[in-house]
Amino acid sequence: MKKHVRIFIFMIFGLTVGLVACGEKSQEDVVSKLEDNVETMEGYKATAEMTMHTGDEEQIYDIDIWHKKDDLYRVSLSSSTDEKESQVIIKNEEGVFVLTPSLDKRFKFQTDWPDNSSQPYLFQSLVNDISEDQEATFEATDNHYMFETETNYQSNNNLPYQKVYFSKKEFHPVLVQVLDRDKEALVEVNFTQFEMDPAFNEDDFSIDENMEEDSEDVAASKDQEGDDTLEVTFPLETAGAELDEKKEITLDDGKRVILTFTGEKDFTLVQEKLKSVPTSSQPKEAEGDIVNLGFTIGALADDKIEWTYNGVDFMLASEELTKEELIEVAKSVQGKEAK
């Protein structure tokens, strides 16, 4: 009898071990697999749609992401409403660049992007955020593994959390939701394709190759730039300040408008449009870090933020606004001039 009992217990124990082995992967198993993929892959190509709910109107971008080991990146962001506002972030052996091909503009950043902040569309950044967060939560659904983690947006503390979904079958990123303090999704990145270890051409990450664009599109943009009409736009978010002065300056090759806001925190907004943009093979040096404003990419420094949109150069400066406030005011510069 005792022998039969022992056999029965052994069978039950073996069945239990088998069920556990065939069951869901643990959080540690999934993290280990993701880290292994990052370590062993030679690169990836991905496409995604990024929706930003951070302004009065949602902004939608189509994104192409290329990464080649060890430190080559190409991220193309195209507005769904205006393809001419497409921009490309390049990181190669020469540095970090933001290109606007349709305007023939190129900026070189002194920054350690993308390692200095969370990046919702970069696979290794997502995995790093998960690995670094000891309090990350984990859930397995029918088709996905989901992590909720803290983010590391040094220039924006208003987006402290994110939910990241990976496919169960391939461990590829499927969906990223960047959350505010109330756990509302303000940014969503939906991955539509993800290919590991793809082939790359030798010049895929070169500046010249990525500045090339259809000649007709470039010519059309140049014609548009030739019009020196500057339609002044105003911030909808002013951090408690009000417009105190508007100063217009006629330049030899265009027009500049300086808006001064005073109140709880003073700031100045400069808008400038030139009839022609001098071309140069040397990119302009940009201060600060790369920041996505929803409608374009800006350069954020300690007390100012610069960006270009619709052929107009903007500069927002303040010694009193925080970096988060600079970003919020800049994102809201969409208001029409009051009559």
Phi and psi restraints in degrees (value plus and minus 20) as a CYANA .aco file:
   2 LYS   PHI     -83.8   -43.8
   2 LYS   PSI     -56.4   -16.4
   3 LYS   PHI     -84.5   -44.5
   3 LYS   PSI     -61.8   -21.8
   4 HIS   PHI     -84.3   -44.3
   4 HIS   PSI     -58.4   -18.4
   5 VAL   PHI     -83.1   -43.1
   5 VAL   PSI     -62.9   -22.9
   6 ARG   PHI     -82.8   -42.8
   6 ARG   PSI     -61.7   -21.7
   7 ILE   PHI     -83.5   -43.5
   7 ILE   PSI     -62.5   -22.5
   8 PHE   PHI     -82.5   -42.5
   8 PHE   PSI     -64.9   -24.9
   9 ILE   PHI     -82.7   -42.7
   9 ILE   PSI     -61.8   -21.8
  10 PHE   PHI     -82.2   -42.2
  10 PHE   PSI     -61.3   -21.3
  11 MET   PHI     -84.4   -44.4
  11 MET   PSI     -63.0   -23.0
  12 ILE   PHI     -83.5   -43.5
  12 ILE   PSI     -62.7   -22.7
  13 PHE   PHI     -84.2   -44.2
  13 PHE   PSI     -63.6   -23.6
  14 GLY   PHI     -83.3   -43.3
  14 GLY   PSI     -59.6   -19.6
  15 LEU   PHI     -84.5   -44.5
  15 LEU   PSI     -59.8   -19.8
  16 THR   PHI     -84.3   -44.3
  16 THR   PSI     -64.1   -24.1
  17 VAL   PHI     -81.6   -41.6
  17 VAL   PSI     -61.2   -21.2
  18 GLY   PHI     -83.2   -43.2
  18 GLY   PSI     -60.6   -20.6
  19 LEU   PHI     -85.6   -45.6
  19 LEU   PSI     -60.0   -20.0
  20 VAL   PHI     -85.8   -45.8
  20 VAL   PSI     -62.5   -22.5
  21 ALA   PHI     -83.8   -43.8
  21 ALA   PSI     -53.1   -13.1
  22 CYS   PHI    -111.9   -71.9
  22 CYS   PSI     -21.2    18.8
  23 GLY   PHI    -104.9   -64.9
  23 GLY   PSI    -181.8  -141.8
  24 GLU   PHI     -86.1   -46.1
  24 GLU   PSI     127.4   167.4
  25 LYS   PHI     -92.4   -52.4
  25 LYS   PSI     127.7   167.7
  26 SER   PHI     -99.7   -59.7
  26 SER   PSI     148.6   188.6
  27 GLN   PHI     -78.4   -38.4
  27 GLN   PSI     -61.8   -21.8
  28 GLU   PHI     -83.7   -43.7
  28 GLU   PSI     -59.1   -19.1
  29 ASP   PHI     -82.1   -42.1
  29 ASP   PSI     -64.9   -24.9
  30 VAL   PHI     -88.1   -48.1
  30 VAL   PSI     -64.0   -24.0
  31 VAL   PHI     -80.6   -40.6
  31 VAL   PSI     -62.7   -22.7
  32 SER   PHI     -81.5   -41.5
  32 SER   PSI     -61.5   -21.5
  33 LYS   PHI     -86.4   -46.4
  33 LYS   PSI     -62.2   -22.2
  34 LEU   PHI     -83.1   -43.1
  34 LEU   PSI     -64.4   -24.4
  35 GLU   PHI     -83.8   -43.8
  35 GLU   PSI     -57.2   -17.2
  36 ASP   PHI     -85.5   -45.5
  36 ASP   PSI     -59.8   -19.8
  37 ASN   PHI     -82.5   -42.5
  37 ASN   PSI     -63.1   -23.1
  38 VAL   PHI     -83.0   -43.0
  38 VAL   PSI     -59.7   -19.7
  39 GLU   PHI     -91.7   -51.7
  39 GLU   PSI     -58.8   -18.8
  40 THR   PHI    -114.3   -74.3
  40 THR   PSI     -41.3    -1.3
  41 MET   PHI     -91.1   -51.1
  41 MET   PSI     131.3   171.3
  42 GLU   PHI    -112.5   -72.5
  42 GLU   PSI     -27.9    12.1
  43 GLY   PHI     134.5   174.5
  43 GLY   PSI    -196.4  -156.4
  44 TYR   PHI    -179.9  -139.9
  44 TYR   PSI     139.5   179.5
  45 LYS   PHI    -144.9  -104.9
  45 LYS   PSI     116.7   156.7
  46 ALA   PHI    -163.5  -123.5
  46 ALA   PSI     133.5   173.5
  47 THR   PHI    -143.8  -103.8
  47 THR   PSI     128.3   168.3
  48 ALA   PHI    -175.8  -135.8
  48 ALA   PSI     141.7   181.7
  49 GLU   PHI    -136.4   -96.4
  49 GLU   PSI     104.0   144.0
  50 MET   PHI    -129.5   -89.5
  50 MET   PSI     104.8   144.8
  51 THR   PHI    -132.9   -92.9
  51 THR   PSI     107.1   147.1
  52 MET   PHI    -134.8   -94.8
  52 MET   PSI     103.3   143.3
  53 HIS   PHI    -125.3   -85.3
  53 HIS   PSI      16.5    56.5
  54 THR   PHI    -119.2   -79.2
  54 THR   PSI     -19.7    20.3
  55 GLY   PHI    -148.0  -108.0
  55 GLY   PSI    -190.5  -150.5
  56 ASP   PHI     -84.4   -44.4
  56 ASP   PSI     -53.9   -13.9
  57 GLU   PHI    -141.4  -101.4
  57 GLU   PSI     117.1   157.1
  58 GLU   PHI     -87.9   -47.9
  58 GLU   PSI     123.3   163.3
  59 GLN   PHI    -128.6   -88.6
  59 GLN   PSI     114.4   154.4
  60 ILE   PHI    -141.1  -101.1
  60 ILE   PSI     109.8   149.8
  61 TYR   PHI    -142.1  -102.1
  61 TYR   PSI     121.6   161.6
  62 ASP   PHI    -114.2   -74.2
  62 ASP   PSI     110.6   150.6
  63 ILE   PHI    -143.0  -103.0
  63 ILE   PSI     112.2   152.2
  64 ASP   PHI    -130.6   -90.6
  64 ASP   PSI     105.7   145.7
  65 ILE   PHI    -139.3   -99.3
  65 ILE   PSI     103.8   143.8
  66 TRP   PHI    -142.5  -102.5
  66 TRP   PSI     115.6   155.6
  67 HIS   PHI    -160.3  -120.3
  67 HIS   PSI     110.6   150.6
  68 LYS   PHI    -143.7  -103.7
  68 LYS   PSI     110.2   150.2
  69 LYS   PHI     -81.8   -41.8
  69 LYS   PSI     117.6   157.6
  70 ASP   PHI    -118.1   -78.1
  70 ASP   PSI     -53.7   -13.7
  71 ASP   PHI    -161.6  -121.6
  71 ASP   PSI      19.9    59.9
  72 LEU   PHI    -129.9   -89.9
  72 LEU   PSI     110.9   150.9
  73 TYR   PHI    -156.8  -116.8
  73 TYR   PSI     126.2   166.2
  74 ARG   PHI    -162.1  -122.1
  74 ARG   PSI      95.6   135.6
  75 VAL   PHI    -143.1  -103.1
  75 VAL   PSI      93.8   133.8
  76 SER   PHI    -123.0   -83.0
  76 SER   PSI     104.8   144.8
  77 LEU   PHI    -137.5   -97.5
  77 LEU   PSI      99.8   139.8
  78 SER   PHI    -141.2  -101.2
  78 SER   PSI     108.1   148.1
  79 SER   PHI     -88.5   -48.5
  79 SER   PSI     117.2   157.2
  80 SER   PHI     -90.8   -50.8
  80 SER   PSI     -36.9     3.1
  81 THR   PHI    -123.0   -83.0
  81 THR   PSI     -38.6     1.4
  82 ASP   PHI    -170.7  -130.7
  82 ASP   PSI      76.8   116.8
  83 GLU   PHI     -84.2   -44.2
  83 GLU   PSI     -43.2    -3.2
  84 LYS   PHI     -92.1   -52.1
  84 LYS   PSI     -31.4     8.6
  85 GLU   PHI    -113.5   -73.5
  85 GLU   PSI      -4.8    35.2
  86 SER   PHI     -87.5   -47.5
  86 SER   PSI     124.6   164.6
  87 GLN   PHI    -154.7  -114.7
  87 GLN   PSI     136.6   176.6
  88 VAL   PHI    -150.4  -110.4
  88 VAL   PSI     107.9   147.9
  89 ILE   PHI    -117.1   -77.1
  89 ILE   PSI     105.2   145.2
  90 ILE   PHI    -141.3  -101.3
  90 ILE   PSI     113.8   153.8
  91 LYS   PHI    -145.5  -105.5
  91 LYS   PSI      99.3   139.3
  92 ASN   PHI    -157.0  -117.0
  92 ASN   PSI    -183.6  -143.6
  93 GLU   PHI     -85.8   -45.8
  93 GLU   PSI     -39.2     0.8
  94 GLU   PHI    -110.1   -70.1
  94 GLU   PSI     -36.0     4.0
  95 GLY   PHI     121.1   161.1
  95 GLY   PSI    -179.0  -139.0
  96 VAL   PHI    -132.5   -92.5
  96 VAL   PSI     109.9   149.9
  97 PHE   PHI    -151.8  -111.8
  97 PHE   PSI     128.0   168.0
  98 VAL   PHI    -138.5   -98.5
  98 VAL   PSI     103.0   143.0
  99 LEU   PHI    -132.1   -92.1
  99 LEU   PSI     119.6   159.6
 100 THR   PHI    -142.2  -102.2
 100 THR   PSI      68.1   108.1
 101 PRO   PHI     -77.8   -37.8
 101 PRO   PSI     -59.9   -19.9
 102 SER   PHI     -85.8   -45.8
 102 SER   PSI     -43.1    -3.1
 103 LEU   PHI    -124.6   -84.6
 103 LEU   PSI     -17.8    22.2
 104 ASP   PHI      35.8    75.8
 104 ASP   PSI      21.2    61.2
 105 LYS   PHI    -135.9   -95.9
 105 LYS   PSI     122.8   162.8
 106 ARG   PHI    -163.4  -123.4
 106 ARG   PSI     114.8   154.8
 107 PHE   PHI    -144.6  -104.6
 107 PHE   PSI     119.5   159.5
 108 LYS   PHI    -127.6   -87.6
 108 LYS   PSI     108.7   148.7
 109 PHE   PHI    -124.1   -84.1
 109 PHE   PSI     117.9   157.9
 110 GLN   PHI    -111.2   -71.2
 110 GLN   PSI      68.2   108.2
 111 THR   PHI    -176.3  -136.3
 111 THR   PSI     138.5   178.5
 112 ASP   PHI    -120.5   -80.5
 112 ASP   PSI      11.2    51.2
 113 TRP   PHI     -75.3   -35.3
 113 TRP   PSI     121.2   161.2
 114 PRO   PHI    -116.4   -76.4
 114 PRO   PSI     -11.6    28.4
 115 ASP   PHI     -97.5   -57.5
 115 ASP   PSI     -32.4     7.6
 116 ASN   PHI    -106.4   -66.4
 116 ASN   PSI     -21.4    18.6
 117 SER   PHI    -182.4  -142.4
 117 SER   PSI     141.5   181.5
 118 SER   PHI     -84.1   -44.1
 118 SER   PSI     122.5   162.5
 119 GLN   PHI    -150.7  -110.7
 119 GLN   PSI      88.0   128.0
 120 PRO   PHI     -90.2   -50.2
 120 PRO   PSI     -31.3     8.7
 121 TYR   PHI    -130.2   -90.2
 121 TYR   PSI     -13.9    26.1
 122 LEU   PHI    -128.6   -88.6
 122 LEU   PSI     102.4   142.4
 123 PHE   PHI     -76.4   -36.4
 123 PHE   PSI     -69.2   -29.2
 124 GLN   PHI     -88.8   -48.8
 124 GLN   PSI     -48.5    -8.5
 125 SER   PHI     -87.3   -47.3
 125 SER   PSI     -61.2   -21.2
 126 LEU   PHI     -82.3   -42.3
 126 LEU   PSI     -65.3   -25.3
 127 VAL   PHI     -84.7   -44.7
 127 VAL   PSI     -59.3   -19.3
 128 ASN   PHI     -83.9   -43.9
 128 ASN   PSI     -62.4   -22.4
 129 ASP   PHI     -80.0   -40.0
 129 ASP   PSI     -59.8   -19.8
 130 ILE   PHI     -86.9   -46.9
 130 ILE   PSI     -64.8   -24.8
 131 SER   PHI     -86.3   -46.3
 131 SER   PSI     -54.3   -14.3
 132 GLU   PHI    -100.9   -60.9
 132 GLU   PSI     -39.7     0.3
 133 ASP   PHI    -112.6   -72.6
 133 ASP   PSI      83.7   123.7
 134 GLN   PHI     -90.4   -50.4
 134 GLN   PSI     -35.8     4.2
 135 GLU   PHI    -122.4   -82.4
 135 GLU   PSI      -9.6    30.4
 136 ALA   PHI     -79.5   -39.5
 136 ALA   PSI     118.2   158.2
 137 THR   PHI    -119.2   -79.2
 137 THR   PSI     138.1   178.1
 138 PHE   PHI    -158.8  -118.8
 138 PHE   PSI     121.4   161.4
 139 GLU   PHI    -167.6  -127.6
 139 GLU   PSI     118.0   158.0
 140 ALA   PHI    -126.7   -86.7
 140 ALA   PSI     103.3   143.3
 141 THR   PHI    -124.0   -84.0
 141 THR   PSI    -190.5  -150.5
 142 ASP   PHI     -82.4   -42.4
 142 ASP   PSI     -57.0   -17.0
 143 ASN   PHI    -140.9  -100.9
 143 ASN   PSI     -30.0    10.0
 144 HIS   PHI    -155.2  -115.2
 144 HIS   PSI     138.6   178.6
 145 TYR   PHI    -127.0   -87.0
 145 TYR   PSI     108.3   148.3
 146 MET   PHI    -138.8   -98.8
 146 MET   PSI     111.8   151.8
 147 PHE   PHI    -137.2   -97.2
 147 PHE   PSI     119.6   159.6
 148 GLU   PHI    -133.6   -93.6
 148 GLU   PSI     102.1   142.1
 149 THR   PHI    -153.4  -113.4
 149 THR   PSI     149.4   189.4
 150 GLU   PHI     -99.5   -59.5
 150 GLU   PSI     135.2   175.2
 151 THR   PHI    -125.0   -85.0
 151 THR   PSI     154.8   194.8
 152 ASN   PHI    -153.0  -113.0
 152 ASN   PSI      45.6    85.6
 153 TYR   PHI    -115.0   -75.0
 153 TYR   PSI      76.5   116.5
 154 GLN   PHI     -83.9   -43.9
 154 GLN   PSI     -48.0    -8.0
 155 SER   PHI    -118.5   -78.5
 155 SER   PSI     -19.0    21.0
 156 ASN   PHI    -171.1  -131.1
 156 ASN   PSI      79.0   119.0
 157 ASN   PHI    -102.5   -62.5
 157 ASN   PSI     -18.8    21.2
 158 ASN   PHI    -104.7   -64.7
 158 ASN   PSI     -19.8    20.2
 159 LEU   PHI    -146.7  -106.7
 159 LEU   PSI      53.2    93.2
 160 PRO   PHI    -105.8   -65.8
 160 PRO   PSI     -31.9     8.1
 161 TYR   PHI    -151.4  -111.4
 161 TYR   PSI     143.0   183.0
 162 GLN   PHI    -173.6  -133.6
 162 GLN   PSI     130.0   170.0
 163 LYS   PHI    -132.2   -92.2
 163 LYS   PSI     109.9   149.9
 164 VAL   PHI    -143.7  -103.7
 164 VAL   PSI     105.0   145.0
 165 TYR   PHI    -129.5   -89.5
 165 TYR   PSI     110.7   150.7
 166 PHE   PHI    -138.1   -98.1
 166 PHE   PSI     127.3   167.3
 167 SER   PHI     -89.7   -49.7
 167 SER   PSI     120.5   160.5
 168 LYS   PHI     -87.4   -47.4
 168 LYS   PSI     -56.5   -16.5
 169 LYS   PHI     -94.3   -54.3
 169 LYS   PSI     -64.6   -24.6
 170 GLU   PHI    -134.1   -94.1
 170 GLU   PSI     -29.3    10.7
 171 PHE   PHI      41.9    81.9
 171 PHE   PSI      12.5    52.5
 172 HIS   PHI    -114.5   -74.5
 172 HIS   PSI     130.5   170.5
 173 PRO   PHI     -87.4   -47.4
 173 PRO   PSI     117.7   157.7
 174 VAL   PHI    -135.8   -95.8
 174 VAL   PSI     -65.2   -25.2
 175 LEU   PHI    -170.6  -130.6
 175 LEU   PSI     117.3   157.3
 176 VAL   PHI    -146.4  -106.4
 176 VAL   PSI     108.1   148.1
 177 GLN   PHI    -138.3   -98.3
 177 GLN   PSI      95.8   135.8
 178 VAL   PHI    -112.7   -72.7
 178 VAL   PSI     106.1   146.1
 179 LEU   PHI    -131.2   -91.2
 179 LEU   PSI     129.6   169.6
 180 ASP   PHI    -106.1   -66.1
 180 ASP   PSI    -191.6  -151.6
 181 ARG   PHI     -87.5   -47.5
 181 ARG   PSI     -40.5    -0.5
 182 ASP   PHI    -112.8   -72.8
 182 ASP   PSI      -9.6    30.4
 183 LYS   PHI      44.6    84.6
 183 LYS   PSI       8.7    48.7
 184 GLU   PHI    -113.9   -73.9
 184 GLU   PSI     117.1   157.1
 185 ALA   PHI     -96.6   -56.6
 185 ALA   PSI      95.1   135.1
 186 LEU   PHI    -120.4   -80.4
 186 LEU   PSI     -43.5    -3.5
 187 VAL   PHI    -153.1  -113.1
 187 VAL   PSI     112.4   152.4
 188 GLU   PHI    -149.3  -109.3
 188 GLU   PSI     110.6   150.6
 189 VAL   PHI    -138.0   -98.0
 189 VAL   PSI      92.4   132.4
 190 ASN   PHI    -122.1   -82.1
 190 ASN   PSI      93.6   133.6
 191 PHE   PHI    -100.7   -60.7
 191 PHE   PSI     108.2   148.2
 192 THR   PHI    -124.6   -84.6
 192 THR   PSI     -37.6     2.4
 193 GLN   PHI    -176.3  -136.3
 193 GLN   PSI     123.7   163.7
 194 PHE   PHI    -169.3  -129.3
 194 PHE   PSI      99.1   139.1
 195 GLU   PHI    -144.5  -104.5
 195 GLU   PSI     101.8   141.8
 196 MET   PHI    -110.5   -70.5
 196 MET   PSI     127.5   167.5
 197 ASP   PHI      34.6    74.6
 197 ASP   PSI      30.8    70.8
 198 PRO   PHI    -100.7   -60.7
 198 PRO   PSI     153.3   193.3
 199 ALA   PHI    -107.5   -67.5
 199 ALA   PSI     124.7   164.7
 200 PHE   PHI    -146.1  -106.1
 200 PHE   PSI     129.5   169.5
 201 ASN   PHI    -106.0   -66.0
 201 ASN   PSI     140.5   180.5
 202 GLU   PHI     -81.7   -41.7
 202 GLU   PSI     -55.1   -15.1
 203 ASP   PHI    -125.2   -85.2
 203 ASP   PSI      -1.1    38.9
 204 ASP   PHI     -80.2   -40.2
 204 ASP   PSI     -47.0    -7.0
 205 PHE   PHI    -130.8   -90.8
 205 PHE   PSI      -3.5    36.5
 206 SER   PHI    -105.3   -65.3
 206 SER   PSI     132.5   172.5
 207 ILE   PHI     -87.9   -47.9
 207 ILE   PSI     -68.5   -28.5
 208 ASP   PHI     -80.3   -40.3
 208 ASP   PSI     -62.8   -22.8
 209 GLU   PHI     -82.4   -42.4
 209 GLU   PSI     -58.7   -18.7
 210 ASN   PHI    -105.2   -65.2
 210 ASN   PSI     -28.0    12.0
 211 MET   PHI    -108.4   -68.4
 211 MET   PSI     -33.0     7.0
 212 GLU   PHI     -88.5   -48.5
 212 GLU   PSI     119.8   159.8
 213 GLU   PHI    -172.5  -132.5
 213 GLU   PSI     139.3   179.3
 214 ASP   PHI     -71.7   -31.7
 214 ASP   PSI     109.0   149.0
 215 SER   PHI     -81.0   -41.0
 215 SER   PSI     -53.9   -13.9
 216 GLU   PHI     -86.5   -46.5
 216 GLU   PSI     -59.4   -19.4
 217 ASP   PHI     -85.0   -45.0
 217 ASP   PSI     -62.1   -22.1
 218 VAL   PHI     -83.8   -43.8
 218 VAL   PSI     -63.1   -23.1
 219 ALA   PHI     -82.1   -42.1
 219 ALA   PSI     -60.9   -20.9
 220 ALA   PHI     -82.3   -42.3
 220 ALA   PSI     -60.0   -20.0
 221 SER   PHI     -86.4   -46.4
 221 SER   PSI     -59.1   -19.1
 222 LYS   PHI     -83.5   -43.5
 222 LYS   PSI     -60.6   -20.6
 223 ASP   PHI     -82.0   -42.0
 223 ASP   PSI     -59.2   -19.2
 224 GLN   PHI     -86.5   -46.5
 224 GLN   PSI     -58.4   -18.4
 225 GLU   PHI     -85.6   -45.6
 225 GLU   PSI     -48.6    -8.6
 226 GLY   PHI     -84.6   -44.6
 226 GLY   PSI     -41.3    -1.3
 227 ASP   PHI    -100.5   -60.5
 227 ASP   PSI      96.8   136.8
 228 ASP   PHI    -106.7   -66.7
 228 ASP   PSI      -8.2    31.8
 229 THR   PHI     -85.3   -45.3
 229 THR   PSI     103.3   143.3
 230 LEU   PHI    -132.5   -92.5
 230 LEU   PSI      87.1   127.1
 231 GLU   PHI    -106.4   -66.4
 231 GLU   PSI      85.6   125.6
 232 VAL   PHI     -88.1   -48.1
 232 VAL   PSI     114.0   154.0
 233 THR   PHI    -136.2   -96.2
 233 THR   PSI     132.9   172.9
 234 PHE   PHI    -142.2  -102.2
 234 PHE   PSI     130.9   170.9
 235 PRO   PHI     -93.8   -53.8
 235 PRO   PSI     116.1   156.1
 236 LEU   PHI    -103.6   -63.6
 236 LEU   PSI     -42.4    -2.4
 237 GLU   PHI    -130.0   -90.0
 237 GLU   PSI     101.2   141.2
 238 THR   PHI    -142.0  -102.0
 238 THR   PSI     -13.2    26.8
 239 ALA   PHI      34.5    74.5
 239 ALA   PSI      14.6    54.6
 240 GLY   PHI      69.2   109.2
 240 GLY   PSI     -20.0    20.0
 241 ALA   PHI    -115.2   -75.2
 241 ALA   PSI     143.1   183.1
 242 GLU   PHI    -148.6  -108.6
 242 GLU   PSI     134.3   174.3
 243 LEU   PHI     -83.9   -43.9
 243 LEU   PSI     104.0   144.0
 244 ASP   PHI    -127.2   -87.2
 244 ASP   PSI     -53.1   -13.1
 245 GLU   PHI    -174.5  -134.5
 245 GLU   PSI     120.9   160.9
 246 LYS   PHI    -143.6  -103.6
 246 LYS   PSI     100.4   140.4
 247 LYS   PHI    -142.3  -102.3
 247 LYS   PSI     105.6   145.6
 248 GLU   PHI    -127.7   -87.7
 248 GLU   PSI     114.3   154.3
 249 ILE   PHI    -146.5  -106.5
 249 ILE   PSI     106.4   146.4
 250 THR   PHI    -108.9   -68.9
 250 THR   PSI     103.6   143.6
 251 LEU   PHI    -119.2   -79.2
 251 LEU   PSI     144.0   184.0
 252 ASP   PHI     -79.6   -39.6
 252 ASP   PSI     -50.0   -10.0
 253 ASP   PHI    -147.3  -107.3
 253 ASP   PSI       8.3    48.3
 254 GLY   PHI     141.0   181.0
 254 GLY   PSI    -168.1  -128.1
 255 LYS   PHI    -167.0  -127.0
 255 LYS   PSI     126.1   166.1
 256 ARG   PHI    -150.8  -110.8
 256 ARG   PSI     117.5   157.5
 257 VAL   PHI    -143.3  -103.3
 257 VAL   PSI     110.3   150.3
 258 ILE   PHI    -135.1   -95.1
 258 ILE   PSI      98.7   138.7
 259 LEU   PHI    -126.8   -86.8
 259 LEU   PSI     105.1   145.1
 260 THR   PHI    -129.9   -89.9
 260 THR   PSI     104.5   144.5
 261 PHE   PHI    -132.1   -92.1
 261 PHE   PSI     113.7   153.7
 262 THR   PHI    -148.1  -108.1
 262 THR   PSI     133.6   173.6
 263 GLY   PHI     136.0   176.0
 263 GLY   PSI    -154.8  -114.8
 264 GLU   PHI     -79.2   -39.2
 264 GLU   PSI     -62.0   -22.0
 265 LYS   PHI    -159.7  -119.7
 265 LYS   PSI     101.5   141.5
 266 ASP   PHI     -98.8   -58.8
 266 ASP   PSI     128.9   168.9
 267 PHE   PHI    -176.8  -136.8
 267 PHE   PSI     143.6   183.6
 268 THR   PHI    -145.5  -105.5
 268 THR   PSI     115.5   155.5
 269 LEU   PHI    -140.1  -100.1
 269 LEU   PSI      99.5   139.5
 270 VAL   PHI    -130.2   -90.2
 270 VAL   PSI     111.7   151.7
 271 GLN   PHI    -145.2  -105.2
 271 GLN   PSI     113.5   153.5
 272 GLU   PHI    -161.5  -121.5
 272 GLU   PSI     114.8   154.8
 273 LYS   PHI    -152.9  -112.9
 273 LYS   PSI     107.1   147.1
 274 LEU   PHI    -124.2   -84.2
 274 LEU   PSI     132.1   172.1
 275 LYS   PHI     -88.3   -48.3
 275 LYS   PSI     -53.6   -13.6
 276 SER   PHI    -161.7  -121.7
 276 SER   PSI     129.4   169.4
 277 VAL   PHI    -129.5   -89.5
 277 VAL   PSI      99.2   139.2
 278 PRO   PHI     -84.3   -44.3
 278 PRO   PSI     112.2   152.2
 279 THR   PHI    -110.1   -70.1
 279 THR   PSI     126.6   166.6
 280 SER   PHI    -174.9  -134.9
 280 SER   PSI     122.9   162.9
 281 SER   PHI     -95.3   -55.3
 281 SER   PSI     -34.2     5.8
 282 GLN   PHI    -116.1   -76.1
 282 GLN   PSI     104.7   144.7
 283 PRO   PHI     -91.2   -51.2
 283 PRO   PSI     131.1   171.1
 284 LYS   PHI     -94.1   -54.1
 284 LYS   PSI     115.8   155.8
 285 GLU   PHI     -95.2   -55.2
 285 GLU   PSI     109.7   149.7
 286 ALA   PHI    -132.8   -92.8
 286 ALA   PSI     112.6   152.6
 287 GLU   PHI    -100.0   -60.0
 287 GLU   PSI     131.3   171.3
 288 GLY   PHI      65.4   105.4
 288 GLY   PSI    -183.5  -143.5
 289 ASP   PHI    -126.2   -86.2
 289 ASP   PSI     138.8   178.8
 290 ILE   PHI     -93.9   -53.9
 290 ILE   PSI     112.9   152.9
 291 VAL   PHI    -158.2  -118.2
 291 VAL   PSI     116.1   156.1
 292 ASN   PHI    -109.9   -69.9
 292 ASN   PSI      99.5   139.5
 293 LEU   PHI    -112.5   -72.5
 293 LEU   PSI     -19.4    20.6
 294 GLY   PHI      79.3   119.3
 294 GLY   PSI     -64.3   -24.3
 295 PHE   PHI    -129.0   -89.0
 295 PHE   PSI     -32.3     7.7
 296 THR   PHI    -186.2  -146.2
 296 THR   PSI     155.1   195.1
 297 ILE   PHI    -122.9   -82.9
 297 ILE   PSI     116.1   156.1
 298 GLY   PHI    -139.7   -99.7
 298 GLY   PSI     150.4   190.4
 299 ALA   PHI    -132.7   -92.7
 299 ALA   PSI      96.3   136.3
 300 LEU   PHI    -124.8   -84.8
 300 LEU   PSI     101.6   141.6
 301 ALA   PHI    -132.0   -92.0
 301 ALA   PSI    -190.9  -150.9
 302 ASP   PHI     -83.1   -43.1
 302 ASP   PSI     -60.8   -20.8
 303 ASP   PHI    -148.9  -108.9
 303 ASP   PSI      -4.0    36.0
 304 LYS   PHI    -178.1  -138.1
 304 LYS   PSI     141.8   181.8
 305 ILE   PHI    -160.7  -120.7
 305 ILE   PSI     115.3   155.3
 306 GLU   PHI    -142.8  -102.8
 306 GLU   PSI     125.0   165.0
 307 TRP   PHI    -179.2  -139.2
 307 TRP   PSI     147.2   187.2
 308 THR   PHI    -146.0  -106.0
 308 THR   PSI     115.7   155.7
 309 TYR   PHI    -172.4  -132.4
 309 TYR   PSI     111.8   151.8
 310 ASN   PHI      34.4    74.4
 310 ASN   PSI      17.9    57.9
 311 GLY   PHI      57.2    97.2
 311 GLY   PSI     -13.6    26.4
 312 VAL   PHI    -130.5   -90.5
 312 VAL   PSI     113.7   153.7
 313 ASP   PHI    -111.6   -71.6
 313 ASP   PSI     110.6   150.6
 314 PHE   PHI    -137.2   -97.2
 314 PHE   PSI     125.9   165.9
 315 MET   PHI    -162.8  -122.8
 315 MET   PSI      98.8   138.8
 316 LEU   PHI    -130.1   -90.1
 316 LEU   PSI     103.3   143.3
 317 ALA   PHI    -151.2  -111.2
 317 ALA   PSI     121.9   161.9
 318 SER   PHI    -185.3  -145.3
 318 SER   PSI     117.3   157.3
 319 GLU   PHI    -109.9   -69.9
 319 GLU   PSI     -22.9    17.1
 320 GLU   PHI    -132.0   -92.0
 320 GLU   PSI     -50.1   -10.1
 321 LEU   PHI     -92.7   -52.7
 321 LEU   PSI     120.8   160.8
 322 THR   PHI     -94.1   -54.1
 322 THR   PSI     150.8   190.8
 323 LYS   PHI     -81.0   -41.0
 323 LYS   PSI     -60.4   -20.4
 324 GLU   PHI     -82.7   -42.7
 324 GLU   PSI     -60.4   -20.4
 325 GLU   PHI     -90.3   -50.3
 325 GLU   PSI     -57.6   -17.6
 326 LEU   PHI     -77.4   -37.4
 326 LEU   PSI     -64.5   -24.5
 327 ILE   PHI     -84.6   -44.6
 327 ILE   PSI     -64.9   -24.9
 328 GLU   PHI     -84.6   -44.6
 328 GLU   PSI     -61.8   -21.8
 329 VAL   PHI     -85.6   -45.6
 329 VAL   PSI     -64.5   -24.5
 330 ALA   PHI     -81.7   -41.7
 330 ALA   PSI     -62.2   -22.2
 331 LYS   PHI     -80.8   -40.8
 331 LYS   PSI     -46.1    -6.1
 332 SER   PHI    -114.7   -74.7
 332 SER   PSI     -16.9    23.1
 333 VAL   PHI     -95.6   -55.6
 333 VAL   PSI      57.7    97.7
 334 GLN   PHI    -160.0  -120.0
 334 GLN   PSI     -21.2    18.8
 335 GLY   PHI     -97.4   -57.4
 335 GLY   PSI     123.0   163.0
 336 LYS   PHI     -99.3   -59.3
 336 LYS   PSI     139.6   179.6
 337 GLU   PHI     -87.7   -47.7
 337 GLU   PSI     111.2   151.2
 338 ALA   PHI     -89.9   -49.9
 338 ALA   PSI     117.0   157.0
